[in-house]
Amino acid sequence: MKQNDIREFFRRLQSANPAPKTELNYTNPFTLLVAVVLSAQATDKGVNKATPALFAAADTPEKMLALGEEKIRDYIKTIGLFNSKAKNVHALSKMLVEEYGGDIPRRREDLVKLPGVGRKTANVVLNVAFGERTIAVDTHIFRVSNRTGLAPGKTPEKVEEALEAVVPDEFLQDAHHWLILHGRYTCTARKPNCLECPVRDLCAWTEKIV
């Protein structure tokens, strides 16, 4: 996709949604981190149903550590992979308390050391909690970037690199939100809604319905 088309691509997404936000519910950087960890291979809606009670009981690493793995598991048992996620949430809380004084580190290299936290999760926290211009490539962004020809890549890391190289500076802060929402509601995996897509004329996908 040409640079002028990429700028227009994001201008239209911005016009449709000037202030995009994550759909995960959270109250502070720690609860955001936990919510993103819980969202792996699960829907945001499913996570949002489980976290209000969990965060009411424990909204800091100290409280989560005191809650214990078993009680964490009870709160999140409606979420897929709840056993391993409860273990990770308890372990990352312990690490935050013992190594970071209960604070959330603001460097990616520190975040990815936390149990259950990969590059995508770290990028979400850096972007949403701390205002960093990071791009967290999930399945939606991976699909949209490759399907449209915006930033093709064979791995999430390659797509992230490609997006960082081509997304105009003024759109970098919100780019991953726009792309996630576009992939979640318009450019879906099955039966994408091409007829109502605001960027269909810029899209390189040969199977699009116009």
MODELLER restraints for C-alpha pairs under 7 A, 6 or more apart:
rsr = mdl.restraints
at = mdl.atoms
rsr.add(forms.Gaussian(group=physical.xy_distance, feature=features.Distance(at['CA:1:A'], at['CA:149:A']), mean=5.84, stdev=0.5))
rsr.add(forms.Gaussian(group=physical.xy_distance, feature=features.Distance(at['CA:1:A'], at['CA:150:A']), mean=5.58, stdev=0.5))
rsr.add(forms.Gaussian(group=physical.xy_distance, feature=features.Distance(at['CA:5:A'], at['CA:202:A']), mean=6.42, stdev=0.5))
rsr.add(forms.Gaussian(group=physical.xy_distance, feature=features.Distance(at['CA:6:A'], at['CA:150:A']), mean=6.91, stdev=0.5))
rsr.add(forms.Gaussian(group=physical.xy_distance, feature=features.Distance(at['CA:6:A'], at['CA:167:A']), mean=6.99, stdev=0.5))
rsr.add(forms.Gaussian(group=physical.xy_distance, feature=features.Distance(at['CA:7:A'], at['CA:168:A']), mean=6.47, stdev=0.5))
rsr.add(forms.Gaussian(group=physical.xy_distance, feature=features.Distance(at['CA:9:A'], at['CA:199:A']), mean=5.95, stdev=0.5))
rsr.add(forms.Gaussian(group=physical.xy_distance, feature=features.Distance(at['CA:10:A'], at['CA:171:A']), mean=6.83, stdev=0.5))
rsr.add(forms.Gaussian(group=physical.xy_distance, feature=features.Distance(at['CA:12:A'], at['CA:198:A']), mean=6.67, stdev=0.5))
rsr.add(forms.Gaussian(group=physical.xy_distance, feature=features.Distance(at['CA:13:A'], at['CA:178:A']), mean=6.37, stdev=0.5))
rsr.add(forms.Gaussian(group=physical.xy_distance, feature=features.Distance(at['CA:20:A'], at['CA:174:A']), mean=6.78, stdev=0.5))
rsr.add(forms.Gaussian(group=physical.xy_distance, feature=features.Distance(at['CA:20:A'], at['CA:177:A']), mean=5.97, stdev=0.5))
rsr.add(forms.Gaussian(group=physical.xy_distance, feature=features.Distance(at['CA:20:A'], at['CA:178:A']), mean=6.58, stdev=0.5))
rsr.add(forms.Gaussian(group=physical.xy_distance, feature=features.Distance(at['CA:21:A'], at['CA:177:A']), mean=6.48, stdev=0.5))
rsr.add(forms.Gaussian(group=physical.xy_distance, feature=features.Distance(at['CA:22:A'], at['CA:177:A']), mean=6.69, stdev=0.5))
rsr.add(forms.Gaussian(group=physical.xy_distance, feature=features.Distance(at['CA:23:A'], at['CA:44:A']), mean=6.48, stdev=0.5))
rsr.add(forms.Gaussian(group=physical.xy_distance, feature=features.Distance(at['CA:24:A'], at['CA:35:A']), mean=6.72, stdev=0.5))
rsr.add(forms.Gaussian(group=physical.xy_distance, feature=features.Distance(at['CA:24:A'], at['CA:44:A']), mean=5.62, stdev=0.5))
rsr.add(forms.Gaussian(group=physical.xy_distance, feature=features.Distance(at['CA:24:A'], at['CA:48:A']), mean=6.31, stdev=0.5))
rsr.add(forms.Gaussian(group=physical.xy_distance, feature=features.Distance(at['CA:25:A'], at['CA:48:A']), mean=5.97, stdev=0.5))
rsr.add(forms.Gaussian(group=physical.xy_distance, feature=features.Distance(at['CA:26:A'], at['CA:32:A']), mean=5.02, stdev=0.5))
rsr.add(forms.Gaussian(group=physical.xy_distance, feature=features.Distance(at['CA:29:A'], at['CA:104:A']), mean=6.81, stdev=0.5))
rsr.add(forms.Gaussian(group=physical.xy_distance, feature=features.Distance(at['CA:29:A'], at['CA:129:A']), mean=5.46, stdev=0.5))
rsr.add(forms.Gaussian(group=physical.xy_distance, feature=features.Distance(at['CA:30:A'], at['CA:60:A']), mean=6.29, stdev=0.5))
rsr.add(forms.Gaussian(group=physical.xy_distance, feature=features.Distance(at['CA:30:A'], at['CA:104:A']), mean=6.53, stdev=0.5))
rsr.add(forms.Gaussian(group=physical.xy_distance, feature=features.Distance(at['CA:31:A'], at['CA:55:A']), mean=6.94, stdev=0.5))
rsr.add(forms.Gaussian(group=physical.xy_distance, feature=features.Distance(at['CA:31:A'], at['CA:59:A']), mean=6.02, stdev=0.5))
rsr.add(forms.Gaussian(group=physical.xy_distance, feature=features.Distance(at['CA:32:A'], at['CA:125:A']), mean=6.86, stdev=0.5))
rsr.add(forms.Gaussian(group=physical.xy_distance, feature=features.Distance(at['CA:33:A'], at['CA:125:A']), mean=6.15, stdev=0.5))
rsr.add(forms.Gaussian(group=physical.xy_distance, feature=features.Distance(at['CA:34:A'], at['CA:89:A']), mean=6.55, stdev=0.5))
rsr.add(forms.Gaussian(group=physical.xy_distance, feature=features.Distance(at['CA:35:A'], at['CA:47:A']), mean=6.87, stdev=0.5))
rsr.add(forms.Gaussian(group=physical.xy_distance, feature=features.Distance(at['CA:36:A'], at['CA:121:A']), mean=6.07, stdev=0.5))
rsr.add(forms.Gaussian(group=physical.xy_distance, feature=features.Distance(at['CA:37:A'], at['CA:116:A']), mean=6.28, stdev=0.5))
rsr.add(forms.Gaussian(group=physical.xy_distance, feature=features.Distance(at['CA:37:A'], at['CA:117:A']), mean=6.46, stdev=0.5))
rsr.add(forms.Gaussian(group=physical.xy_distance, feature=features.Distance(at['CA:37:A'], at['CA:121:A']), mean=6.70, stdev=0.5))
rsr.add(forms.Gaussian(group=physical.xy_distance, feature=features.Distance(at['CA:38:A'], at['CA:47:A']), mean=6.59, stdev=0.5))
rsr.add(forms.Gaussian(group=physical.xy_distance, feature=features.Distance(at['CA:38:A'], at['CA:85:A']), mean=6.32, stdev=0.5))
rsr.add(forms.Gaussian(group=physical.xy_distance, feature=features.Distance(at['CA:39:A'], at['CA:47:A']), mean=6.12, stdev=0.5))
rsr.add(forms.Gaussian(group=physical.xy_distance, feature=features.Distance(at['CA:42:A'], at['CA:79:A']), mean=6.77, stdev=0.5))
rsr.add(forms.Gaussian(group=physical.xy_distance, feature=features.Distance(at['CA:42:A'], at['CA:80:A']), mean=6.19, stdev=0.5))
rsr.add(forms.Gaussian(group=physical.xy_distance, feature=features.Distance(at['CA:46:A'], at['CA:79:A']), mean=6.53, stdev=0.5))
rsr.add(forms.Gaussian(group=physical.xy_distance, feature=features.Distance(at['CA:47:A'], at['CA:79:A']), mean=6.56, stdev=0.5))
rsr.add(forms.Gaussian(group=physical.xy_distance, feature=features.Distance(at['CA:50:A'], at['CA:75:A']), mean=6.44, stdev=0.5))
rsr.add(forms.Gaussian(group=physical.xy_distance, feature=features.Distance(at['CA:50:A'], at['CA:76:A']), mean=5.64, stdev=0.5))
rsr.add(forms.Gaussian(group=physical.xy_distance, feature=features.Distance(at['CA:50:A'], at['CA:78:A']), mean=6.97, stdev=0.5))
rsr.add(forms.Gaussian(group=physical.xy_distance, feature=features.Distance(at['CA:54:A'], at['CA:75:A']), mean=5.74, stdev=0.5))
rsr.add(forms.Gaussian(group=physical.xy_distance, feature=features.Distance(at['CA:58:A'], at['CA:64:A']), mean=4.96, stdev=0.5))
rsr.add(forms.Gaussian(group=physical.xy_distance, feature=features.Distance(at['CA:61:A'], at['CA:93:A']), mean=4.55, stdev=0.5))
rsr.add(forms.Gaussian(group=physical.xy_distance, feature=features.Distance(at['CA:61:A'], at['CA:96:A']), mean=6.53, stdev=0.5))
rsr.add(forms.Gaussian(group=physical.xy_distance, feature=features.Distance(at['CA:61:A'], at['CA:97:A']), mean=6.29, stdev=0.5))
rsr.add(forms.Gaussian(group=physical.xy_distance, feature=features.Distance(at['CA:61:A'], at['CA:102:A']), mean=5.81, stdev=0.5))
rsr.add(forms.Gaussian(group=physical.xy_distance, feature=features.Distance(at['CA:62:A'], at['CA:93:A']), mean=6.93, stdev=0.5))
rsr.add(forms.Gaussian(group=physical.xy_distance, feature=features.Distance(at['CA:62:A'], at['CA:97:A']), mean=6.38, stdev=0.5))
rsr.add(forms.Gaussian(group=physical.xy_distance, feature=features.Distance(at['CA:62:A'], at['CA:102:A']), mean=6.76, stdev=0.5))
rsr.add(forms.Gaussian(group=physical.xy_distance, feature=features.Distance(at['CA:64:A'], at['CA:90:A']), mean=6.58, stdev=0.5))
rsr.add(forms.Gaussian(group=physical.xy_distance, feature=features.Distance(at['CA:64:A'], at['CA:93:A']), mean=6.38, stdev=0.5))
rsr.add(forms.Gaussian(group=physical.xy_distance, feature=features.Distance(at['CA:65:A'], at['CA:90:A']), mean=5.71, stdev=0.5))
rsr.add(forms.Gaussian(group=physical.xy_distance, feature=features.Distance(at['CA:65:A'], at['CA:93:A']), mean=5.68, stdev=0.5))
rsr.add(forms.Gaussian(group=physical.xy_distance, feature=features.Distance(at['CA:65:A'], at['CA:94:A']), mean=5.89, stdev=0.5))
rsr.add(forms.Gaussian(group=physical.xy_distance, feature=features.Distance(at['CA:68:A'], at['CA:90:A']), mean=6.59, stdev=0.5))
rsr.add(forms.Gaussian(group=physical.xy_distance, feature=features.Distance(at['CA:69:A'], at['CA:86:A']), mean=5.79, stdev=0.5))
rsr.add(forms.Gaussian(group=physical.xy_distance, feature=features.Distance(at['CA:69:A'], at['CA:87:A']), mean=5.94, stdev=0.5))
rsr.add(forms.Gaussian(group=physical.xy_distance, feature=features.Distance(at['CA:69:A'], at['CA:90:A']), mean=5.60, stdev=0.5))
rsr.add(forms.Gaussian(group=physical.xy_distance, feature=features.Distance(at['CA:72:A'], at['CA:86:A']), mean=5.66, stdev=0.5))
rsr.add(forms.Gaussian(group=physical.xy_distance, feature=features.Distance(at['CA:73:A'], at['CA:82:A']), mean=6.29, stdev=0.5))
rsr.add(forms.Gaussian(group=physical.xy_distance, feature=features.Distance(at['CA:73:A'], at['CA:83:A']), mean=6.32, stdev=0.5))
rsr.add(forms.Gaussian(group=physical.xy_distance, feature=features.Distance(at['CA:73:A'], at['CA:86:A']), mean=5.11, stdev=0.5))
rsr.add(forms.Gaussian(group=physical.xy_distance, feature=features.Distance(at['CA:76:A'], at['CA:82:A']), mean=6.02, stdev=0.5))
rsr.add(forms.Gaussian(group=physical.xy_distance, feature=features.Distance(at['CA:88:A'], at['CA:115:A']), mean=5.19, stdev=0.5))
rsr.add(forms.Gaussian(group=physical.xy_distance, feature=features.Distance(at['CA:88:A'], at['CA:116:A']), mean=5.40, stdev=0.5))
rsr.add(forms.Gaussian(group=physical.xy_distance, feature=features.Distance(at['CA:91:A'], at['CA:115:A']), mean=6.30, stdev=0.5))
rsr.add(forms.Gaussian(group=physical.xy_distance, feature=features.Distance(at['CA:92:A'], at['CA:114:A']), mean=5.27, stdev=0.5))
rsr.add(forms.Gaussian(group=physical.xy_distance, feature=features.Distance(at['CA:92:A'], at['CA:115:A']), mean=5.25, stdev=0.5))
rsr.add(forms.Gaussian(group=physical.xy_distance, feature=features.Distance(at['CA:96:A'], at['CA:102:A']), mean=4.96, stdev=0.5))
rsr.add(forms.Gaussian(group=physical.xy_distance, feature=features.Distance(at['CA:96:A'], at['CA:103:A']), mean=6.41, stdev=0.5))
rsr.add(forms.Gaussian(group=physical.xy_distance, feature=features.Distance(at['CA:96:A'], at['CA:104:A']), mean=6.91, stdev=0.5))
rsr.add(forms.Gaussian(group=physical.xy_distance, feature=features.Distance(at['CA:105:A'], at['CA:111:A']), mean=6.17, stdev=0.5))
rsr.add(forms.Gaussian(group=physical.xy_distance, feature=features.Distance(at['CA:106:A'], at['CA:126:A']), mean=6.65, stdev=0.5))
rsr.add(forms.Gaussian(group=physical.xy_distance, feature=features.Distance(at['CA:108:A'], at['CA:122:A']), mean=5.83, stdev=0.5))
rsr.add(forms.Gaussian(group=physical.xy_distance, feature=features.Distance(at['CA:111:A'], at['CA:117:A']), mean=6.72, stdev=0.5))
rsr.add(forms.Gaussian(group=physical.xy_distance, feature=features.Distance(at['CA:111:A'], at['CA:122:A']), mean=5.72, stdev=0.5))
rsr.add(forms.Gaussian(group=physical.xy_distance, feature=features.Distance(at['CA:112:A'], at['CA:118:A']), mean=5.20, stdev=0.5))
rsr.add(forms.Gaussian(group=physical.xy_distance, feature=features.Distance(at['CA:112:A'], at['CA:119:A']), mean=6.20, stdev=0.5))
rsr.add(forms.Gaussian(group=physical.xy_distance, feature=features.Distance(at['CA:112:A'], at['CA:122:A']), mean=6.30, stdev=0.5))
rsr.add(forms.Gaussian(group=physical.xy_distance, feature=features.Distance(at['CA:120:A'], at['CA:136:A']), mean=4.70, stdev=0.5))
rsr.add(forms.Gaussian(group=physical.xy_distance, feature=features.Distance(at['CA:120:A'], at['CA:137:A']), mean=6.05, stdev=0.5))
rsr.add(forms.Gaussian(group=physical.xy_distance, feature=features.Distance(at['CA:120:A'], at['CA:138:A']), mean=7.00, stdev=0.5))
rsr.add(forms.Gaussian(group=physical.xy_distance, feature=features.Distance(at['CA:123:A'], at['CA:134:A']), mean=5.56, stdev=0.5))
rsr.add(forms.Gaussian(group=physical.xy_distance, feature=features.Distance(at['CA:123:A'], at['CA:135:A']), mean=6.21, stdev=0.5))
rsr.add(forms.Gaussian(group=physical.xy_distance, feature=features.Distance(at['CA:123:A'], at['CA:136:A']), mean=5.13, stdev=0.5))
rsr.add(forms.Gaussian(group=physical.xy_distance, feature=features.Distance(at['CA:124:A'], at['CA:136:A']), mean=5.68, stdev=0.5))
rsr.add(forms.Gaussian(group=physical.xy_distance, feature=features.Distance(at['CA:126:A'], at['CA:132:A']), mean=5.31, stdev=0.5))
rsr.add(forms.Gaussian(group=physical.xy_distance, feature=features.Distance(at['CA:126:A'], at['CA:134:A']), mean=6.87, stdev=0.5))
rsr.add(forms.Gaussian(group=physical.xy_distance, feature=features.Distance(at['CA:127:A'], at['CA:133:A']), mean=5.84, stdev=0.5))
rsr.add(forms.Gaussian(group=physical.xy_distance, feature=features.Distance(at['CA:127:A'], at['CA:134:A']), mean=5.56, stdev=0.5))
rsr.add(forms.Gaussian(group=physical.xy_distance, feature=features.Distance(at['CA:132:A'], at['CA:173:A']), mean=6.93, stdev=0.5))
rsr.add(forms.Gaussian(group=physical.xy_distance, feature=features.Distance(at['CA:133:A'], at['CA:172:A']), mean=5.60, stdev=0.5))
rsr.add(forms.Gaussian(group=physical.xy_distance, feature=features.Distance(at['CA:133:A'], at['CA:173:A']), mean=4.51, stdev=0.5))
rsr.add(forms.Gaussian(group=physical.xy_distance, feature=features.Distance(at['CA:134:A'], at['CA:173:A']), mean=6.95, stdev=0.5))
rsr.add(forms.Gaussian(group=physical.xy_distance, feature=features.Distance(at['CA:135:A'], at['CA:160:A']), mean=6.35, stdev=0.5))
rsr.add(forms.Gaussian(group=physical.xy_distance, feature=features.Distance(at['CA:135:A'], at['CA:176:A']), mean=5.24, stdev=0.5))
rsr.add(forms.Gaussian(group=physical.xy_distance, feature=features.Distance(at['CA:136:A'], at['CA:176:A']), mean=6.27, stdev=0.5))
rsr.add(forms.Gaussian(group=physical.xy_distance, feature=features.Distance(at['CA:137:A'], at['CA:156:A']), mean=5.72, stdev=0.5))
rsr.add(forms.Gaussian(group=physical.xy_distance, feature=features.Distance(at['CA:137:A'], at['CA:160:A']), mean=6.19, stdev=0.5))
rsr.add(forms.Gaussian(group=physical.xy_distance, feature=features.Distance(at['CA:140:A'], at['CA:180:A']), mean=5.40, stdev=0.5))
rsr.add(forms.Gaussian(group=physical.xy_distance, feature=features.Distance(at['CA:140:A'], at['CA:183:A']), mean=4.79, stdev=0.5))
rsr.add(forms.Gaussian(group=physical.xy_distance, feature=features.Distance(at['CA:140:A'], at['CA:184:A']), mean=6.38, stdev=0.5))
rsr.add(forms.Gaussian(group=physical.xy_distance, feature=features.Distance(at['CA:141:A'], at['CA:179:A']), mean=5.55, stdev=0.5))
rsr.add(forms.Gaussian(group=physical.xy_distance, feature=features.Distance(at['CA:141:A'], at['CA:180:A']), mean=5.52, stdev=0.5))
rsr.add(forms.Gaussian(group=physical.xy_distance, feature=features.Distance(at['CA:141:A'], at['CA:183:A']), mean=6.59, stdev=0.5))
rsr.add(forms.Gaussian(group=physical.xy_distance, feature=features.Distance(at['CA:142:A'], at['CA:156:A']), mean=6.26, stdev=0.5))
rsr.add(forms.Gaussian(group=physical.xy_distance, feature=features.Distance(at['CA:142:A'], at['CA:159:A']), mean=6.63, stdev=0.5))
rsr.add(forms.Gaussian(group=physical.xy_distance, feature=features.Distance(at['CA:144:A'], at['CA:183:A']), mean=6.03, stdev=0.5))
rsr.add(forms.Gaussian(group=physical.xy_distance, feature=features.Distance(at['CA:144:A'], at['CA:187:A']), mean=6.67, stdev=0.5))
rsr.add(forms.Gaussian(group=physical.xy_distance, feature=features.Distance(at['CA:145:A'], at['CA:151:A']), mean=4.83, stdev=0.5))
rsr.add(forms.Gaussian(group=physical.xy_distance, feature=features.Distance(at['CA:145:A'], at['CA:152:A']), mean=5.67, stdev=0.5))
rsr.add(forms.Gaussian(group=physical.xy_distance, feature=features.Distance(at['CA:146:A'], at['CA:152:A']), mean=4.34, stdev=0.5))
rsr.add(forms.Gaussian(group=physical.xy_distance, feature=features.Distance(at['CA:146:A'], at['CA:153:A']), mean=6.59, stdev=0.5))
rsr.add(forms.Gaussian(group=physical.xy_distance, feature=features.Distance(at['CA:147:A'], at['CA:205:A']), mean=5.52, stdev=0.5))
rsr.add(forms.Gaussian(group=physical.xy_distance, feature=features.Distance(at['CA:148:A'], at['CA:203:A']), mean=4.52, stdev=0.5))
rsr.add(forms.Gaussian(group=physical.xy_distance, feature=features.Distance(at['CA:148:A'], at['CA:204:A']), mean=4.96, stdev=0.5))
rsr.add(forms.Gaussian(group=physical.xy_distance, feature=features.Distance(at['CA:148:A'], at['CA:205:A']), mean=5.36, stdev=0.5))
rsr.add(forms.Gaussian(group=physical.xy_distance, feature=features.Distance(at['CA:149:A'], at['CA:203:A']), mean=6.67, stdev=0.5))
rsr.add(forms.Gaussian(group=physical.xy_distance, feature=features.Distance(at['CA:149:A'], at['CA:204:A']), mean=5.49, stdev=0.5))
rsr.add(forms.Gaussian(group=physical.xy_distance, feature=features.Distance(at['CA:151:A'], at['CA:159:A']), mean=5.96, stdev=0.5))
rsr.add(forms.Gaussian(group=physical.xy_distance, feature=features.Distance(at['CA:151:A'], at['CA:162:A']), mean=5.24, stdev=0.5))
rsr.add(forms.Gaussian(group=physical.xy_distance, feature=features.Distance(at['CA:151:A'], at['CA:163:A']), mean=5.58, stdev=0.5))
rsr.add(forms.Gaussian(group=physical.xy_distance, feature=features.Distance(at['CA:152:A'], at['CA:159:A']), mean=6.00, stdev=0.5))
rsr.add(forms.Gaussian(group=physical.xy_distance, feature=features.Distance(at['CA:153:A'], at['CA:159:A']), mean=4.66, stdev=0.5))
rsr.add(forms.Gaussian(group=physical.xy_distance, feature=features.Distance(at['CA:186:A'], at['CA:192:A']), mean=5.84, stdev=0.5))
rsr.add(forms.Gaussian(group=physical.xy_distance, feature=features.Distance(at['CA:186:A'], at['CA:193:A']), mean=5.17, stdev=0.5))
rsr.add(forms.Gaussian(group=physical.xy_distance, feature=features.Distance(at['CA:186:A'], at['CA:197:A']), mean=6.41, stdev=0.5))
rsr.add(forms.Gaussian(group=physical.xy_distance, feature=features.Distance(at['CA:187:A'], at['CA:193:A']), mean=6.18, stdev=0.5))
rsr.add(forms.Gaussian(group=physical.xy_distance, feature=features.Distance(at['CA:194:A'], at['CA:200:A']), mean=6.29, stdev=0.5))
rsr.add(forms.Gaussian(group=physical.xy_distance, feature=features.Distance(at['CA:194:A'], at['CA:208:A']), mean=6.15, stdev=0.5))
rsr.add(forms.Gaussian(group=physical.xy_distance, feature=features.Distance(at['CA:194:A'], at['CA:209:A']), mean=5.54, stdev=0.5))
rsr.add(forms.Gaussian(group=physical.xy_distance, feature=features.Distance(at['CA:194:A'], at['CA:210:A']), mean=6.47, stdev=0.5))
rsr.add(forms.Gaussian(group=physical.xy_distance, feature=features.Distance(at['CA:195:A'], at['CA:209:A']), mean=6.52, stdev=0.5))
rsr.add(forms.Gaussian(group=physical.xy_distance, feature=features.Distance(at['CA:195:A'], at['CA:210:A']), mean=5.78, stdev=0.5))
